[in-house]
């Protein structure tokens, strides 16, 4: 699970954004063994959990620790 917290500007006003997104990491990236709470920059794509699901999952292609 990825947790995102940031401040964004929407219609000229600051907005605090917080969300959690389920994530999938495969292959060599899965072997990096990141610990909970480590800040990362993750790149990838969003897809449905399954064919009939409406839940999103982030499929991570690249991870960099910050």
MMTF fields as JSON, N, C-alpha, C and O atoms, coordinates in Angstrom:
{
  "mmtfVersion": "1.0.0",
  "mmtfProducer": "UNKNOWN",
  "numBonds": 263,
  "numAtoms": 264,
  "numGroups": 66,
  "numChains": 1,
  "numModels": 1,
  "chainsPerModel": [1],
  "groupsPerChain": [66],
  "chainIdList": ["A"],
  "bondAtomList": [4, 2, 8, 6, 12, 10, 16, 14, 20, 18, 24, 22, 28, 26, 32, 30, 36, 34, 40, 38, 44, 42, 48, 46, 52, 50, 56, 54, 60, 58, 64, 62, 68, 66, 72, 70, 76, 74, 80, 78, 84, 82, 88, 86, 92, 90, 96, 94, 100, 98, 104, 102, 108, 106, 112, 110, 116, 114, 120, 118, 124, 122, 128, 126, 132, 130, 136, 134, 140, 138, 144, 142, 148, 146, 152, 150, 156, 154, 160, 158, 164, 162, 168, 166, 172, 170, 176, 174, 180, 178, 184, 182, 188, 186, 192, 190, 196, 194, 200, 198, 204, 202, 208, 206, 212, 210, 216, 214, 220, 218, 224, 222, 228, 226, 232, 230, 236, 234, 240, 238, 244, 242, 248, 246, 252, 250, 256, 254, 260, 258],
  "bondOrderList": [1, 1, 1, 1, 1, 1, 1, 1, 1, 1, 1, 1, 1, 1, 1, 1, 1, 1, 1, 1, 1, 1, 1, 1, 1, 1, 1, 1, 1, 1, 1, 1, 1, 1, 1, 1, 1, 1, 1, 1, 1, 1, 1, 1, 1, 1, 1, 1, 1, 1, 1, 1, 1, 1, 1, 1, 1, 1, 1, 1, 1, 1, 1, 1, 1],
  "groupList": [{"groupName": "UNK", "atomNameList": ["N", "CA", "C", "O"], "elementList": ["N", "C", "C", "O"], "formalChargeList": [0, 0, 0, 0], "bondAtomList": [1, 0, 2, 1, 3, 2], "bondOrderList": [1, 1, 2], "singleLetterCode": "X", "chemCompType": "L-PEPTIDE LINKING"}],
  "groupTypeList": [0, 0, 0, 0, 0, 0, 0, 0, 0, 0, 0, 0, 0, 0, 0, 0, 0, 0, 0, 0, 0, 0, 0, 0, 0, 0, 0, 0, 0, 0, 0, 0, 0, 0, 0, 0, 0, 0, 0, 0, 0, 0, 0, 0, 0, 0, 0, 0, 0, 0, 0, 0, 0, 0, 0, 0, 0, 0, 0, 0, 0, 0, 0, 0, 0, 0],
  "groupIdList": [1, 2, 3, 4, 5, 6, 7, 8, 9, 10, 11, 12, 13, 14, 15, 16, 17, 18, 19, 20, 21, 22, 23, 24, 25, 26, 27, 28, 29, 30, 31, 32, 33, 34, 35, 36, 37, 38, 39, 40, 41, 42, 43, 44, 45, 46, 47, 48, 49, 50, 51, 52, 53, 54, 55, 56, 57, 58, 59, 60, 61, 62, 63, 64, 65, 66],
  "secStructList": [7, 3, 3, 3, 3, 3, 3, 3, 3, 3, 6, 6, 3, 3, 3, 3, 3, 3, 3, 3, 3, 3, 3, 3, 3, 7, 4, 4, 4, 4, 4, 4, 7, 7, 7, 6, 6, 7, 7, 3, 3, 3, 3, 3, 3, 3, 3, 3, 1, 1, 6, 6, 7, 7, 7, 3, 3, 3, 3, 3, 3, 3, 3, 3, 3, 7],
  "xCoordList": [0.853, 0.0, 0.898, 1.804, 0.632, 1.338, 0.479, -0.737, 1.101, 0.39, 0.931, 2.142, 0.025, 0.392, -0.155, -1.322, 0.698, 0.286, 0.961, 2.178, 0.167, 0.736, -0.24, -1.387, 0.25, -0.607, -0.654, 0.387, -1.841, -2.032, -2.827, -3.527, -2.709, -3.495, -4.632, -4.409, -5.85, -7.027, -7.898, -8.291, -8.199, -8.996, -8.416, -9.153, -7.065, -6.4, -6.322, -5.831, -6.799, -6.779, -5.965, -5.954, -5.269, -4.515, -5.468, -6.503, -5.095, -5.891, -4.938, -3.988, -5.183, -4.379, -4.934, -6.136, -4.043, -4.436, -3.802, -2.592, -4.616, -4.134, -4.887, -6.109, -4.166, -4.835, -3.901, -2.688, -4.496, -3.748, -4.143, -5.318, -3.146, -3.369, -2.675, -1.505, -3.396, -2.763, -1.755, -1.975, -0.645, 0.413, 0.91, 0.834, 1.424, 2.0, 3.415, 3.63, 4.373, 5.76, 6.213, 6.07, 6.758, 7.183, 8.665, 9.273, 9.233, 10.6, 11.64, 11.477, 12.73, 13.862, 13.471, 14.038, 12.498, 12.064, 11.49, 11.651, 10.826, 10.222, 11.288, 11.014, 12.49, 13.572, 14.331, 15.236, 13.981, 14.671, 14.461, 15.279, 13.39, 13.153, 13.015, 13.647, 12.213, 11.994, 11.223, 10.336, 11.568, 10.883, 9.711, 9.698, 8.736, 7.565, 7.982, 8.83, 7.378, 7.663, 8.74, 8.939, 9.448, 10.489, 9.827, 8.903, 10.299, 9.755, 10.372, 11.588, 9.509, 9.971, 9.333, 8.334, 9.934, 9.333, 9.035, 9.954, 7.766, 7.355, 6.777, 5.978, 7.184, 6.623, 6.008, 6.52, 4.904, 4.229, 2.919, 2.801, 1.931, 0.635, -0.481, -0.274, -1.672, -2.864, -3.674, -3.821, -4.195, -5.049, -6.094, -5.938, -7.151, -8.161, -7.568, -6.728, -8.013, -7.532, -7.774, -6.926, -8.931, -9.264, -10.229, -10.642, -10.58, -11.436, -12.74, -13.164, -13.381, -14.69, -14.621, -15.65, -13.439, -13.272, -13.285, -12.944, -13.684, -13.572, -12.451, -12.196, -11.78, -10.685, -9.404, -9.083, -8.677, -7.42, -6.242, -6.245, -5.242, -3.976, -2.864, -2.935, -1.839, -0.691, 0.328, 0.782, 0.685, 1.719, 3.014, 3.153, 3.952, 5.178, 6.251, 6.572, 6.806, 7.882, 9.249, 10.273, 9.266, 10.534, 10.359, 9.352, 11.341, 11.311, 12.645, 13.712, 12.559, 13.759, 13.493, 12.436, 14.448, 14.298, 14.651, 15.477, 14.01, 14.215, 15.037, 15.316],
  "yCoordList": [-1.176, 0.0, 1.237, 1.361, 2.142, 3.416, 4.477, 4.503, 5.341, 6.454, 7.74, 7.96, 8.587, 9.862, 11.002, 10.99, 11.993, 13.204, 14.377, 14.379, 15.376, 16.564, 17.726, 17.566, 18.903, 20.078, 20.411, 20.503, 20.59, 20.905, 22.199, 22.596, 22.843, 24.045, 23.646, 23.081, 23.95, 23.668, 24.918, 25.418, 25.421, 26.639, 27.792, 28.595, 27.858, 28.948, 28.811, 29.714, 27.69, 27.494, 26.254, 25.267, 26.328, 25.17, 24.076, 24.339, 22.849, 21.703, 20.62, 20.263, 20.099, 18.993, 17.7, 17.442, 16.897, 15.646, 14.492, 14.478, 13.532, 12.313, 11.136, 11.185, 10.076, 8.867, 7.669, 7.814, 6.497, 5.243, 4.469, 4.41, 3.872, 3.129, 1.779, 1.708, 0.716, -0.596, -0.609, 0.015, -1.32, -1.342, -2.761, -3.616, -2.988, -4.271, -4.002, -3.114, -4.772, -4.678, -6.086, -7.002, -6.269, -7.594, -7.596, -6.538, -8.777, -8.926, -8.408, -8.485, -7.869, -7.386, -6.274, -6.163, -5.446, -4.366, -4.917, -4.312, -6.055, -6.655, -7.111, -7.259, -7.331, -7.825, -6.704, -6.983, -5.449, -4.318, -4.282, -3.71, -4.877, -4.97, -3.639, -3.429, -2.74, -1.451, -1.647, -2.496, -0.853, -0.943, 0.023, 1.035, -0.302, 0.546, 1.924, 2.044, 2.965, 4.329, 5.027, 6.232, 4.296, 4.894, 5.712, 5.235, 6.941, 7.77, 7.355, 7.209, 7.166, 6.743, 7.61, 8.292, 7.564, 8.091, 6.867, 6.173, 6.598, 5.406, 5.822, 6.755, 5.124, 5.346, 4.049, 2.963, 4.173, 2.998, 3.393, 4.464, 2.516, 2.795, 2.286, 1.406, 2.851, 2.432, 1.48, 1.688, 0.436, -0.524, -1.046, -0.925, -1.622, -2.232, -3.472, -4.157, -3.754, -4.91, -6.212, -7.103, -6.313, -7.468, -7.004, -5.845, -7.888, -7.537, -6.875, -5.899, -7.395, -6.887, -5.899, -5.372, -5.649, -4.773, -3.304, -2.955, -2.453, -1.007, -0.426, 0.778, -1.268, -0.811, -0.65, -1.477, 0.441, 0.7, 0.103, 0.037, -0.326, -0.808, -0.135, -0.067, 0.362, 0.925, -0.176, -0.832, -0.376, -1.333, -0.538, 0.299, -0.802, -0.004, -0.582, -1.768, 0.288, -0.092, 0.387, -0.175, 1.433, 2.002, 2.599, 3.248, 2.379, 2.914, 3.589, 3.036, 4.795, 5.497, 5.944, 6.505, 5.698, 6.192, 7.672, 8.14, 8.395, 9.851, 10.215, 11.392],
  "zCoordList": [0.0, 0.0, 0.0, 0.824, -0.932, -0.978, -0.32, -0.509, 0.443, 1.071, 0.475, 0.436, 0.011, -0.606, 0.238, 0.63, 0.52, 1.229, 0.526, 0.341, 0.136, -0.497, -0.39, 0.027, -0.779, -0.929, -2.402, -3.052, -2.933, -4.341, -4.452, -3.521, -5.593, -5.87, -6.807, -7.878, -6.38, -7.197, -7.209, -6.154, -8.406, -8.562, -7.74, -7.167, -7.693, -6.998, -5.488, -4.811, -4.947, -3.495, -3.142, -3.878, -1.971, -1.494, -1.042, -0.43, -1.355, -0.931, -0.436, -1.134, 0.754, 1.272, 0.683, 0.741, 0.119, -0.52, 0.24, 0.467, 0.628, 1.28, 0.689, 0.552, 0.337, -0.145, 0.008, 0.156, -0.031, -0.029, -1.271, -1.634, -1.924, -3.156, -3.029, -2.654, -3.339, -3.383, -4.52, -5.559, -4.325, -5.331, -5.554, -4.672, -6.77, -7.156, -7.659, -8.483, -7.158, -7.605, -7.958, -7.148, -9.158, -9.606, -9.975, -10.143, -10.099, -10.578, -9.609, -8.391, -10.184, -9.383, -8.418, -7.331, -8.815, -7.919, -6.625, -5.566, -6.703, -5.512, -4.525, -3.334, -5.012, -4.161, -3.449, -2.661, -3.71, -3.071, -1.566, -0.845, -1.08, 0.353, 1.06, 2.095, 0.536, 1.199, 2.489, 2.575, 3.492, 4.776, 4.815, 4.116, 5.635, 5.805, 6.298, 7.182, 5.722, 6.138, 5.336, 5.494, 4.471, 3.642, 2.534, 1.876, 2.327, 1.253, -0.07, -0.187, -1.072, -2.392, -3.472, -3.243, -4.646, -5.859, -6.704, -7.139, -6.939, -7.68, -9.023, -9.103, -10.073, -11.401, -11.881, -11.609, -12.599, -13.119, -13.763, -14.36, -13.638, -14.248, -13.357, -12.521, -13.546, -12.813, -13.676, -14.88, -13.05, -13.747, -12.772, -11.557, -13.309, -12.45, -11.787, -12.37, -10.563, -9.812, -10.586, -10.591, -11.236, -12.068, -13.15, -13.164, -14.033, -15.171, -14.756, -15.376, -13.715, -13.302, -12.139, -11.715, -11.628, -10.468, -10.875, -12.005, -9.939, -10.144, -9.281, -9.33, -8.492, -7.632, -8.449, -9.302, -8.167, -8.855, -8.094, -6.865, -8.846, -8.295, -9.096, -10.323, -8.405, -9.103, -9.355, -8.418, -10.606, -10.995, -11.121, -12.013, -10.229, -10.147, -11.062, -10.994, -11.93, -12.85, -12.383, -12.769, -11.547, -11.099, -9.708, -9.424, -8.849, -7.484, -7.198, -7.464, -6.652, -6.18, -4.752, -4.461, -3.859, -2.487, -2.47, -3.254, -1.563, -1.5, -0.28, -0.053]
}
